[in-house]
Amino acid sequence: MSEQEKNLRWYNLAMMAFVSVWGFGNVVNNFANQGLTVVVSWVLIIGLYFVPYALMVGELGSVFKDSKGGVSSWIRGTFGTTLAYFAGWTYWVVHIPYLAQKPQAALIALGWTVKQDGNFIKGMDPLMAQLLTLAVFLFFLWVASRGVTSLKMIGTIAGTSVFVMSLLYVVLMLAAPSIRGIESATVDFSIKNMMPNFNFSYFTTLSMLVFAVGGAEKISPYVNDMKKPSKDFPKGMITLAIMVAVSALLGSIAMAMMFDANNIPSDLKMNGQYYAFQMLGEYYGVGKLFIVIYALANFLAQISALVFSIDAPLKVLLADGDRKFIPKALTKTNKYGAPINGYIMTAILVGILIIVPALGIGDMNSLFDWLLQLNSVVMPMRYLWVFLAFIGLKKAADRYKSDYKFVKNDKFAMGIGIWCFAFTAFACIMGMFPSGVETFSGDWWFQVSLNVITPFVLIGLGFILPMIAKKTNGNSGDTVKSKDIA
């Protein structure tokens, strides 16, 4: 790329990253978990975790500027092909709980769009609701298998609308007391009331915070499109951190003004975003306008994300996989170019994860909260590979050159990488213990069991594919050609 083409500025990067990393659900879910103490938690997580994480991603993207496989390519460059396969497998398999919840979220959004209340699936028998969820998933799996791409554009528009309305909510809610005379639901905003109690219960909520600020690796390729990577990239990431911090802090305060932080509704994670816009419409005298617009936009965004997440992570796994790890049968495509056997594997895993929990979790609100918590445990596991790649990069620092370095001292940089790895692992482990559920009750033990078993099973399945590949692929060790599964 010529110097003339390197025209991405720090503020462009910050805005691109902000849109891809942040969402209103991050504010709602963490406020539901922690109440007003989440304000201090946001400050800590952004300063001690998110900023170094984003800056590490920039250095990895700069070093491996020609790689197309993202995290798996970084691991291949630092630790070899075997761990690179497991990095690619992890990136794909952690989307299974995500895919199991997206149809749920879409049905909830549809219910609010049509009826403007949260009872569409909330009051259903869990098994019936999950069978409906499975039907929705299988339908959109079929849509994805036919190469339908128009939903991506619709989803981009809808997602942008959701994002803009989320920012609008914060502004209008903060202004509501002075403009509309609304009284704050939470009375005490003192520093004492915002300080977390660093106990076992608090640590079980960390994974949701990590889940909220993760995903910065998506922007790593853009570091090489910048005019001055060494100066502009960190400036862009610091700006991103400030934007996330402001949005998180003001959003949490706005939520506390609308909902009593000491008496949080039990279904706030499931319906909190919709309650927020429903009440905002009442405050400003526009009736159901806000809730209908938000619910419709969110429904379309959820459907688009479902289709995209069925297809894209699977293609990343297969396109960048080594044939000694990926069975040739998985790369088989239909006439639309979709890896059909990979889709079948996805359908089986997601189907199990949709149905089995419904057999032991008594109501849909608890089931929704559990699946969201499971996502916060499983999704951050892919960030572990980012930090491992960075540690490997620092161990062999003399072999690599970069236009941008996170920290000049390689040993200090490695120490920060180890800290981020250890903190992520700790958050994932603690997230396995459900908060908001009576400790040691039957429901608590059932959820803990699923939270422990699911990650081990999903990652463990990654050991099976190489065994199948060894029997079915012959002696070929060639990388799967991306054109085969494009």
Secondary structure, 3 states (H helix, E strand, C coil): CCHHHCCECHHHHHHHHHHHHCCHHHHHHHHHHHHHHHHHHHHHHHHHHHHHHHHHHHHHHHHCCCCCCCHHHHHHHHHCHHHHHHHHHHHHHCHHHHHHHHHHHHHHHHHHHHHCCCCCCCCCCHHHHHHHHHHHHHHHHHHHHCCCCHHHHHHHHHHHHHHHHHHHHHHHHHHHHHHHCCCCCCCCCCHHHHCCCCCHHHHCCHHHHHHHHCCHHHHHHHHHHECCHHHHHHHHHHHHHHHHHHHHHHHHHHHHHHCCCCCCCCCHHHHHHHHHHHHHHHHCCCCCHHHHHHHHHHHHHHHHHHHHHHHHHHHHHHHCCECCCCCHHHHCECCCCCEHHHHHHHHHHHHHHHHHHHHCCCCHHHHHHHHHHHHHHHCCHHHHHHHHHHHHHHHCHHHCCCCCCCCCCHHHHHHHHHHHHHHHHHHHHHCCCCCCCCCCCHHHHHHHHHHHHHHHHHHHHHHHHHHHHHHHCCCCCCECCHHHCC
